[in-house]
Amino acid sequence: MNRKYVFITLFVLVVTGWILRFSVVKSLGYGNYTEWSQENYFGGIHGIYLSSGEYFVHNKKIFNVNRLPGYSIFMSLFFDKDRDVWVTRVRIAQITIDALAVLLVYWLGMMIFARSGVSILAAAGYAYMPVFVIQSGFAMAEALSPALFLIAMLLIVASFKGNKIYLSAVTGVVIAVLFYVRGEFFVMPFFVVLLAIPYSLLKRNGFRVDLLKIGLLFAGFIIVYSWWPIRNYQKYGHFIPTTTCSWNAFWEPIGCVYPDNPMGALCDDAARAKEVVALGLVDGSYEANEYWKNKYFKAVKEYPGFIVKAMIKRMFMVVRSSGLNYKIEDITGIGAGTVMAMKIALALLSAASILYALILLLKNPDMLFVFFPMFFIVLLYGLTHYEPRYVSAMFITHILCYALFFESILRKNRRADRLENG
C-alpha cells in the first residue's frame, strides 16, 4: 500500500478517533466530573486518585500502598487547584493518548502480519470500537490500560521476532514501569513465559535463545520493580509486592460470582471494611490484607472444587464481557433494543473472526501474539476480581481478528473481480 495513503488514513483515524472520544467526555460529567462520578461512575475510587495526586504534588511523596502510585503521578502532571479543571485536563490527556494508540495498533499489525491492509483495518477497529472510545474518557487508571498494553505488546513481539537480544531487557524494564500504573503488569513476565513455550516449539527457534531472552526480560523487570517492595519494607516493615488491597481481590470475587457460597464471602466493599474494623484492623492495611489472604487460602483448602468452579465462571464472564461498566445507550441516546441488536451482531462477528484466526494459528505461530491479550485478561481476571472496566485490553485480540477476517473477505472479492474481468 502506498505510504502516502497509509499516512493520510492513519491521520484521519487518529483525528476522528479523538473527536469521538472527546464527544463522550463532553457528554459525561464535563466540567463537573468530581460531582458526576459520585452519582454515576466509581466516584469513591476517583476521589482516592485525586487525593493521592494532590499529596504527591505538595509533598513529592507517595501517599500509601492502597493503590499503586503511577496513575496519581500521571494525574499530578495536569494539576490545578480547581479539581474539575484538573480532571478535565487529565481526561483530555487520556483520550489523546488513546487516540494516538491507533498508531501503535497499526505498528503491531505490521510486526505480526507484515501487511498494511490488515494493519489499517485493525487501527480503524481501535479508533472506533466503543470499549476504547468510551473508557478512555473516565478518570481512572483502567482508562490507560489498552494503550499501555499495546506498548508492552509491541516490545514483546519485537523481542521475540527480532535478533536484538537487549530488547528483551528493555521490555522487562518497560513492563515494570507500567506495573506502577496498573498492577496487572506484575504478572505479565510470567505470561510471557507461557507464550514463549508454544512459540518456540512451533517456530523451532531453539530454547537457548528464548531462555536467554526471558532471563533478560525478568532481569530488566526486577531492576525497576524491586524498588516498590524494598521501599514498602523500609517504610512499613513488610515486603508488600503489590498493594495492601491485593488479597481481597481473591476473596471478595467468590461472593460476586456465587452470593450463596459456603465460605460466607460477600461482594460488598462496605461489608469488607466493617468485618476488618470489627477485628480492630484498618481497612486497606497490611494486617487486613493478611487477614484476607489467610481466609482465601483456608477456603482453597476446604473448598477447592468450589474455588475452581468460581474461577471458571469468572473466565466465561470475562469472555462475554463488553468491557464497559457504562451503558452505550446512556451515552449515545440509541435505544436499548438497537444496542442489544448491535451487541448480538458484534458477538457473532467476534465468534466468526476468532474462529478464523484460530484456523490461521495452525499455519502461523505468529498468531499466538494475536491471542495473547485475550489469554492474559481471561486467565488473570478469571483467577481474581473481575469487573468490565478491567478487561478492555482483551479487545485488542478482537480488533486484530476482525481485521484478518474482513481482509480475507476483501481479498476474495478482489480475486473474484479479477476472474470476472479477466
C-alpha positions as CSV (number, residue, x, y, z in Angstrom):
1,M,0.0,0.0,0.0
2,N,1.2,3.5,-0.9
3,R,3.0,5.2,2.1
4,K,1.2,8.5,1.5
5,Y,-2.2,6.7,1.5
6,V,-1.2,4.9,4.8
7,F,-0.1,8.2,6.4
8,I,-3.3,10.0,5.4
9,T,-5.5,7.1,6.5
10,L,-3.8,6.9,9.9
11,F,-4.0,10.7,10.4
12,V,-7.8,10.6,9.7
13,L,-8.2,7.6,12.1
14,V,-6.4,9.4,14.9
15,V,-8.3,12.7,14.4
16,T,-11.7,11.2,14.1
17,G,-11.0,8.8,16.9
18,W,-10.1,11.7,19.1
19,I,-13.2,13.6,18.2
20,L,-15.3,10.6,19.1
21,R,-13.6,10.2,22.4
22,F,-14.0,14.0,23.1
23,S,-17.7,13.8,22.4
24,V,-18.0,11.1,25.1
25,V,-16.1,13.2,27.5
26,K,-18.4,16.2,26.8
27,S,-21.5,14.0,27.4
28,L,-20.3,12.5,30.7
29,G,-19.5,14.9,33.5
30,Y,-17.6,17.5,31.5
31,G,-16.6,20.4,33.8
32,N,-18.2,18.7,36.9
33,Y,-16.7,15.2,36.8
34,T,-16.0,15.0,40.5
35,E,-19.6,15.5,41.4
36,W,-20.9,13.5,38.4
37,S,-18.7,10.5,39.2
38,Q,-20.1,10.3,42.8
39,E,-23.5,9.6,41.3
40,N,-22.6,7.7,38.1
41,Y,-19.1,6.1,37.9
42,F,-16.8,5.0,40.7
43,G,-16.6,8.3,42.4
44,G,-15.0,6.8,45.5
45,I,-12.0,5.4,43.6
46,H,-11.8,8.7,41.6
47,G,-11.6,10.6,44.9
48,I,-8.7,8.4,46.1
49,Y,-6.7,9.1,43.0
50,L,-7.3,12.8,43.3
51,S,-6.2,12.8,47.0
52,S,-3.1,10.8,46.2
53,G,-2.3,13.1,43.3
54,E,-2.6,16.2,45.4
55,Y,-0.4,14.6,48.1
56,F,2.2,13.9,45.5
57,V,2.1,17.4,44.1
58,H,2.6,19.0,47.5
59,N,4.9,16.5,49.1
60,K,6.6,14.7,46.2
61,K,5.9,11.5,48.1
62,I,3.6,8.5,47.6
63,F,0.5,8.7,49.8
64,N,0.0,5.0,50.8
65,V,0.1,1.4,49.4
66,N,-3.7,1.0,48.9
67,R,-3.1,2.0,45.3
68,L,-0.1,1.9,43.0
69,P,1.3,5.4,42.6
70,G,1.7,5.6,38.8
71,Y,-1.8,6.9,37.9
72,S,-1.8,9.5,40.6
73,I,1.6,10.7,39.5
74,F,0.3,10.9,35.9
75,M,-2.7,13.0,37.2
76,S,-0.3,15.3,39.0
77,L,1.2,16.4,35.7
78,F,-2.0,18.2,35.0
79,F,-2.7,19.6,38.5
80,D,-4.9,22.5,39.1
81,K,-6.4,23.7,42.4
82,D,-9.8,23.5,40.9
83,R,-10.5,19.8,40.9
84,D,-12.9,19.9,37.9
85,V,-10.4,21.8,35.8
86,W,-7.7,19.3,36.8
87,V,-9.8,16.3,35.9
88,T,-10.8,17.8,32.6
89,R,-7.2,18.2,31.7
90,V,-6.5,14.6,32.7
91,R,-9.4,13.2,30.7
92,I,-8.3,15.2,27.6
93,A,-4.8,13.9,28.0
94,Q,-6.1,10.3,28.3
95,I,-8.2,10.5,25.1
96,T,-5.3,12.0,23.3
97,I,-3.1,9.1,24.4
98,D,-5.7,6.6,23.4
99,A,-6.4,8.2,20.0
100,L,-2.6,8.1,19.3
101,A,-2.6,4.4,20.3
102,V,-4.2,3.8,16.9
103,L,-0.7,4.2,15.5
104,L,0.5,1.5,18.0
105,V,-2.1,-0.9,16.7
106,Y,-1.0,-0.3,13.1
107,W,2.6,-0.8,14.1
108,L,1.7,-4.0,16.0
109,G,-0.2,-5.3,13.0
110,M,2.7,-4.7,10.7
111,M,5.1,-6.5,13.1
112,I,2.8,-9.5,13.2
113,F,1.3,-9.7,9.7
114,A,3.6,-7.5,7.6
115,R,0.6,-6.4,5.6
116,S,-0.5,-2.7,5.7
117,G,-4.1,-3.5,4.7
118,V,-4.9,-5.7,7.7
119,S,-3.0,-3.3,9.9
120,I,-5.1,-0.4,8.8
121,L,-8.3,-2.3,9.4
122,A,-7.1,-3.2,12.9
123,A,-6.2,0.5,13.6
124,A,-9.7,1.5,12.4
125,G,-11.2,-1.0,14.8
126,Y,-9.3,0.6,17.7
127,A,-10.2,4.1,16.6
128,Y,-14.0,3.4,16.6
129,M,-14.7,0.4,18.9
130,P,-17.0,1.6,21.7
131,V,-15.0,0.0,24.5
132,F,-11.9,2.0,23.7
133,V,-13.8,5.2,22.7
134,I,-15.9,5.3,25.9
135,Q,-13.5,4.0,28.6
136,S,-10.6,6.3,27.7
137,G,-12.6,9.3,28.9
138,F,-13.0,8.1,32.5
139,A,-10.6,9.5,35.1
140,M,-9.2,6.2,36.5
141,A,-6.2,4.0,35.8
142,E,-8.1,1.5,33.8
143,A,-8.7,4.1,31.1
144,L,-5.0,3.8,30.1
145,S,-4.9,0.0,30.2
146,P,-5.3,-0.6,26.4
147,A,-2.6,1.9,25.4
148,L,-0.2,0.6,28.0
149,F,-0.9,-3.0,27.0
150,L,-0.2,-2.1,23.3
151,I,3.2,-0.6,24.4
152,A,4.1,-3.9,26.2
153,M,2.8,-6.0,23.2
154,L,5.0,-4.1,20.7
155,L,8.1,-4.7,22.8
156,I,7.2,-8.4,23.4
157,V,6.7,-9.0,19.7
158,A,9.8,-7.1,18.8
159,S,11.9,-9.1,21.3
160,F,10.6,-12.4,20.1
161,K,10.8,-11.8,16.4
162,G,13.9,-9.7,16.4
163,N,17.6,-10.5,16.7
164,K,18.5,-7.7,19.2
165,I,18.8,-9.5,22.5
166,Y,18.9,-6.3,24.5
167,L,15.3,-5.6,23.5
168,S,14.2,-8.3,26.0
169,A,15.8,-6.4,28.9
170,V,14.2,-3.2,27.7
171,T,10.8,-5.0,27.5
172,G,11.2,-6.0,31.1
173,V,12.1,-2.5,32.2
174,V,9.1,-1.0,30.4
175,I,6.7,-3.7,31.8
176,A,7.9,-2.8,35.3
177,V,7.3,0.9,34.7
178,L,3.7,0.0,33.5
179,F,3.2,-2.0,36.7
180,Y,3.3,1.2,38.7
181,V,0.2,2.4,36.8
182,R,-1.7,-0.9,36.5
183,G,-0.9,-3.8,38.9
184,E,-1.9,-6.4,36.2
185,F,1.6,-5.9,34.6
186,F,3.1,-7.5,37.8
187,V,2.3,-11.0,36.3
188,M,3.0,-10.2,32.6
189,P,6.5,-11.6,32.7
190,F,5.1,-15.0,33.8
191,F,2.6,-14.9,30.9
192,V,5.4,-14.1,28.5
193,V,6.9,-17.4,29.6
194,L,3.6,-19.2,28.8
195,L,3.7,-17.5,25.4
196,A,7.4,-18.4,24.8
197,I,6.9,-22.2,25.2
198,P,4.5,-22.9,22.4
199,Y,6.0,-20.1,20.2
200,S,9.5,-21.7,20.4
201,L,8.0,-25.2,19.8
202,L,6.1,-24.0,16.7
203,K,8.8,-21.8,15.3
204,R,11.6,-24.4,16.2
205,N,13.8,-21.5,17.2
206,G,15.8,-23.4,19.9
207,F,15.1,-22.9,23.5
208,R,18.5,-21.5,24.4
209,V,18.0,-18.2,22.7
210,D,14.4,-17.9,24.0
211,L,15.6,-18.8,27.6
212,L,18.2,-16.0,27.3
213,K,15.5,-13.5,26.2
214,I,13.2,-14.5,29.0
215,G,16.0,-14.2,31.5
216,L,16.9,-10.7,30.3
217,L,13.2,-9.7,30.4
218,F,12.9,-10.8,34.1
219,A,16.2,-9.1,34.9
220,G,15.0,-5.8,33.4
221,F,11.7,-6.2,35.2
222,I,13.2,-6.9,38.6
223,I,15.6,-4.0,38.4
224,V,12.8,-1.4,38.1
225,Y,10.1,-3.3,40.1
226,S,12.2,-4.1,43.1
227,W,12.1,-0.5,44.3
228,W,8.5,-0.9,45.3
229,P,8.7,-3.8,47.7
230,I,12.0,-2.6,49.1
231,R,10.5,0.9,49.7
232,N,7.5,-0.7,51.4
233,Y,9.7,-2.7,53.7
234,Q,11.7,0.3,54.7
235,K,8.5,2.3,55.3
236,Y,6.2,-0.3,56.8
237,G,8.4,-3.1,57.9
238,H,6.9,-5.6,55.4
239,F,7.6,-6.7,51.8
240,I,4.4,-5.7,50.1
241,P,4.8,-6.9,46.5
242,T,1.8,-5.0,45.0
243,T,-0.7,-3.2,47.3
244,T,-2.4,-3.8,50.6
245,C,-5.7,-4.5,48.9
246,S,-4.4,-7.4,46.7
247,W,-5.7,-10.4,48.6
248,N,-9.2,-9.1,48.9
249,A,-9.2,-9.3,45.1
250,F,-9.2,-13.1,45.5
251,W,-11.6,-13.4,48.4
252,E,-14.4,-11.0,47.5
253,P,-14.9,-12.2,43.9
254,I,-16.1,-15.6,45.3
255,G,-19.2,-13.7,46.6
256,C,-19.5,-11.7,43.4
257,V,-19.9,-14.9,41.4
258,Y,-21.8,-17.0,43.9
259,P,-23.6,-14.9,46.6
260,D,-24.7,-18.1,48.3
261,N,-21.3,-19.6,49.0
262,P,-20.3,-21.9,51.8
263,M,-17.4,-19.7,53.0
264,G,-19.5,-16.6,53.5
265,A,-17.7,-14.4,51.0
266,L,-19.6,-11.1,50.2
267,C,-19.3,-8.9,47.1
268,D,-19.6,-5.8,49.2
269,D,-16.8,-3.3,49.9
270,A,-18.7,-1.8,52.9
271,A,-19.2,-5.3,54.4
272,R,-15.5,-6.0,53.9
273,A,-14.5,-2.8,55.7
274,K,-17.0,-3.5,58.5
275,E,-15.6,-7.0,59.0
276,V,-11.9,-6.0,59.4
277,V,-12.8,-2.9,61.5
278,A,-14.7,-5.2,63.9
279,L,-11.5,-7.1,64.4
280,G,-9.6,-3.9,65.3
281,L,-7.9,-3.7,61.9
282,V,-7.7,-0.8,59.5
283,D,-9.3,-1.5,56.1
284,G,-6.7,-1.4,53.4
285,S,-3.8,-2.0,55.8
286,Y,-1.1,-4.7,55.7
287,E,-2.8,-6.6,58.5
288,A,-6.2,-6.5,56.8
289,N,-4.6,-7.8,53.6
290,E,-3.0,-10.7,55.5
291,Y,-6.4,-11.4,57.1
292,W,-8.0,-11.8,53.6
293,K,-5.0,-13.9,52.4
294,N,-5.5,-16.3,55.3
295,K,-9.2,-16.5,54.7
296,Y,-8.7,-17.2,51.0
297,F,-6.1,-20.0,51.5
298,K,-8.4,-21.6,54.1
299,A,-11.2,-21.6,51.5
300,V,-8.9,-23.1,48.9
301,K,-8.0,-25.8,51.4
302,E,-11.6,-26.6,52.5
303,Y,-13.5,-25.9,49.2
304,P,-11.0,-26.4,46.3
305,G,-13.7,-27.6,43.9
306,F,-15.9,-24.6,44.6
307,I,-12.9,-22.2,44.2
308,V,-12.1,-23.7,40.8
309,K,-15.8,-23.6,39.8
310,A,-15.9,-19.8,40.6
311,M,-12.7,-19.2,38.6
312,I,-14.1,-21.0,35.5
313,K,-17.4,-19.0,35.8
314,R,-15.4,-15.7,36.0
315,M,-13.5,-16.7,32.9
316,F,-16.7,-17.1,31.0
317,M,-17.9,-13.8,32.4
318,V,-14.8,-12.1,31.0
319,V,-15.1,-13.7,27.6
320,R,-18.7,-12.5,27.4
321,S,-17.9,-9.0,28.7
322,S,-18.5,-5.8,26.7
323,G,-15.6,-4.2,28.6
324,L,-17.9,-1.4,29.7
325,N,-19.4,-0.5,33.1
326,Y,-21.4,2.2,31.4
327,K,-24.3,1.7,29.1
328,I,-23.8,2.7,25.5
329,E,-27.5,3.8,25.2
330,D,-26.9,6.3,28.0
331,I,-24.2,8.0,26.1
332,T,-25.4,7.8,22.5
333,G,-29.2,8.1,23.0
334,I,-29.7,5.0,20.9
335,G,-32.5,2.8,22.2
336,A,-31.8,-0.3,24.3
337,G,-33.2,-2.6,21.6
338,T,-30.9,-1.2,19.0
339,V,-27.9,-1.5,21.3
340,M,-28.8,-5.1,22.0
341,A,-29.0,-5.9,18.3
342,M,-25.6,-4.3,17.9
343,K,-24.2,-6.4,20.7
344,I,-25.6,-9.6,19.2
345,A,-24.1,-8.7,15.8
346,L,-20.7,-7.9,17.4
347,A,-20.8,-11.2,19.3
348,L,-21.4,-13.1,16.1
349,L,-18.6,-11.2,14.3
350,S,-16.3,-11.9,17.2
351,A,-17.1,-15.6,17.1
352,A,-16.5,-15.9,13.3
353,S,-13.4,-13.7,13.4
354,I,-11.8,-15.5,16.3
355,L,-12.6,-18.9,14.8
356,Y,-11.0,-17.8,11.5
357,A,-7.9,-16.6,13.5
358,L,-7.7,-19.9,15.3
359,I,-7.6,-21.7,11.9
360,L,-4.7,-19.4,10.8
361,L,-2.9,-20.2,14.1
362,L,-2.4,-23.8,12.8
363,K,-0.3,-22.4,10.0
364,N,1.3,-19.4,11.5
365,P,2.8,-19.4,15.1
366,D,2.9,-15.5,15.0
367,M,-0.9,-15.7,15.5
368,L,-0.1,-16.5,19.2
369,F,0.6,-12.8,19.6
370,V,-2.9,-12.0,18.4
371,F,-4.4,-14.2,21.1
372,F,-2.0,-13.0,23.9
373,P,-4.2,-10.1,25.1
374,M,-7.3,-12.3,25.4
375,F,-5.3,-15.2,27.1
376,F,-3.8,-12.8,29.6
377,I,-7.0,-11.0,30.5
378,V,-9.3,-14.1,30.6
379,L,-6.9,-16.1,32.8
380,L,-5.8,-13.2,35.1
381,Y,-9.3,-11.9,35.8
382,G,-10.7,-15.4,36.0
383,L,-8.4,-16.0,38.9
384,T,-9.0,-12.7,40.6
385,H,-11.7,-10.0,40.8
386,Y,-13.5,-9.2,37.6
387,E,-15.2,-6.0,36.5
388,P,-15.9,-4.9,32.9
389,R,-13.6,-1.9,33.2
390,Y,-10.6,-4.2,33.9
391,V,-10.7,-6.2,30.7
392,S,-10.7,-3.6,27.9
393,A,-7.2,-4.7,26.7
394,M,-8.7,-8.1,25.8
395,F,-10.4,-6.4,22.8
396,I,-7.0,-5.9,21.2
397,T,-7.4,-9.5,20.2
398,H,-10.8,-8.8,18.8
399,I,-9.8,-6.0,16.6
400,L,-6.9,-7.9,15.2
401,C,-9.2,-10.9,14.5
402,Y,-11.8,-8.5,12.9
403,A,-9.1,-7.1,10.7
404,L,-7.9,-10.5,9.5
405,F,-11.5,-11.6,8.9
406,F,-12.5,-8.6,6.8
407,E,-9.2,-8.5,4.9
408,S,-9.8,-12.2,3.9
409,I,-13.3,-11.2,2.6
410,L,-12.0,-8.2,0.7
411,R,-9.2,-10.3,-0.8
412,K,-11.6,-12.9,-2.0
413,N,-13.8,-10.3,-3.6
414,R,-10.8,-8.8,-5.4
415,R,-9.9,-12.2,-6.7
416,A,-13.5,-12.8,-7.9
417,D,-13.5,-9.4,-9.7
418,R,-10.2,-10.2,-11.4
419,L,-11.6,-13.6,-12.6
420,E,-14.8,-12.0,-13.8
421,N,-13.0,-9.2,-15.6
422,G,-10.0,-11.3,-16.7
